[in-house]
Amino acid sequence: MSIRIRSSRGFKFKLVWLVAIAASLAIGFAGFPVGSAGAARGHRKLVSVKQARAAIKSYSKVPKFVPPGPRIDTAKLKGKTVMVVSFDQADPALAAISQAIQEAGHVAGIHVEVLDGHTTPTAVDQDLQQAANQHVAAVILDGVATNFIPTGLRVLKVAHIPVVGAIDGQPTRNVKGQGGGTMLFGEASGTYAEDGRLMADTAIVTAGKAPIRAVEETFDNPVATAAMHGLNSVLKSCKRCKVTTVQTITPGQWSTKVAPTTAAAINATPNVNYVFAIVDSMAIYATSGVNSANKSASVKVVSSDGSGSGPLSLVKSGGPFIADPGFSDSWVGWLALDQAMRAMSGMKPGNPVVPVRYLAKSNLKKISNLNSQATLFGVAYVKGFERLWGVK
């Protein structure tokens, strides 16, 4: 069986610079966001099918909007400029975030400019210098690794321009920079650790009382590390769960290496029944590997990122790929502007977490457009932020 990626949004574990530098960025795993399910779920001593099923159920519906913080007096901010500096606008998810920030800015009366770093740290530093020269009110980093741009961040600090990060690490509420580095005001992102926990919960529920023997596939990236941490925090609390193989495969090798590696790992350990591919762009190839090993009836693939019709069509079809929790890039964009306006208003940062939705065949079967974030994750956040900002 051949599998082709169709109309995928890319993957939110993108951050290409970080592939080579994961070890140099500290992720605050201990401080899961206050008020999130992850805060309580990260410390279970034992895990049961009942607990896992309840967790999945709680994330299966379209997420509700919860205000990230107190109301913002946007009347005082109208006409100010926020600069979005993107890692790469050719990436569909990053482009979606930037577009959402612009839409939110239009609603709030904030002028939003977008600069594209074209995947080059030097270009991003130049963009940040331009933001300082223009004396913008705030900067939003769209998928940019903060530890690759210390020069630009120092320039902004000297210019007293606050910086917000979007999807550049595990969001952590009660630390300086909220997980994106101490030079940042705050973050806006889904919680990758909760994605990982939901992956583990999927296996626990679908396996029933049977032992779980799993292959894990990941890559060197801080947000992938966060998701792996969440996954393994649940698996280690499961007495019948065992990880037999861990494979680290760089994104540039996914199209050629993931499928044969998956098939080899399955054939080397006949009782393997789950493959955890940490991101769904990787899971597409892992599914191909399961099929090529002729194990589609006995081996299930579980992933995360919920990133468009390529992977989600496989989940919806009812094959080996059974679950793909993720979050809305557009929601991230609106939250990023909310955080920037809090910084501009002299307020404390809000909750940096965009809610995750659990996506599986059961809640995808009635969705025809799997590329529609509005359908997958809802648009309650739009009216929610409008009320919070006093503009509607």
Stockholm file with secondary structure:
# STOCKHOLM 1.0

chainA/1-392         MSIRIRSSRGFKFKLVWLVAIAASLAIGFAGFPVGSAGAARGHRKLVSVKQARAAIKSYSKVPKFVPPGPRIDTAKLKGKTVMVVSFDQADPALAAISQAIQEAGHVAGIHVEVLDGHTTPTAVDQDLQQAANQHVAAVILDGVATNFIPTGLRVLKVAHIPVVGAIDGQPTRNVKGQGGGTMLFGEASGTYAEDGRLMADTAIVTAGKAPIRAVEETFDNPVATAAMHGLNSVLKSCKRCKVTTVQTITPGQWSTKVAPTTAAAINATPNVNYVFAIVDSMAIYATSGVNSANKSASVKVVSSDGSGSGPLSLVKSGGPFIADPGFSDSWVGWLALDQAMRAMSGMKPGNPVVPVRYLAKSNLKKISNLNSQATLFGVAYVKGFERLWGVK
#=GR chainA/1-392 SS CCCCCCSBCCCTTCCGGGGGTGGGSCCCTTCCCTTSHHHHHTTCSSCCHHHHHHHHHHHSSCCCCCCSSSCCCGGGTTTCEEEEEESCTTSHHHHHHHHHHHHHHHHHTCEEEEEECTTCHHHHHHHHHHHHHTTCSEEEEESCCGGGCHHHHHHHHHTTCCEEEESSSCCCTTSGGGGSCTTCSEEEEECHHHHHHHHHHHHHHHHTTSCEEEEEEECSCHHHHHHHHHHHHHHTTCTTEEEEEEEECCGGGIIIIIHHHHHHHHHHSTTCCEEEESSHHHHHHHHHHHHHTTCTTTCEEECCCCCBHHHHHHHHHTSSEEECCBCCHHHHHHHHHHHHHHHHTTCCCCCCEECCBCCBHHHHTTCSCTTCHHHHHCSHHHHHHHHHTTCC
#=GC SS_cons         CCCCCCSBCCCTTCCGGGGGTGGGSCCCTTCCCTTSHHHHHTTCSSCCHHHHHHHHHHHSSCCCCCCSSSCCCGGGTTTCEEEEEESCTTSHHHHHHHHHHHHHHHHHTCEEEEEECTTCHHHHHHHHHHHHHTTCSEEEEESCCGGGCHHHHHHHHHTTCCEEEESSSCCCTTSGGGGSCTTCSEEEEECHHHHHHHHHHHHHHHHTTSCEEEEEEECSCHHHHHHHHHHHHHHTTCTTEEEEEEEECCGGGIIIIIHHHHHHHHHHSTTCCEEEESSHHHHHHHHHHHHHTTCTTTCEEECCCCCBHHHHHHHHHTSSEEECCBCCHHHHHHHHHHHHHHHHTTCCCCCCEECCBCCBHHHHTTCSCTTCHHHHHCSHHHHHHHHHTTCC
//
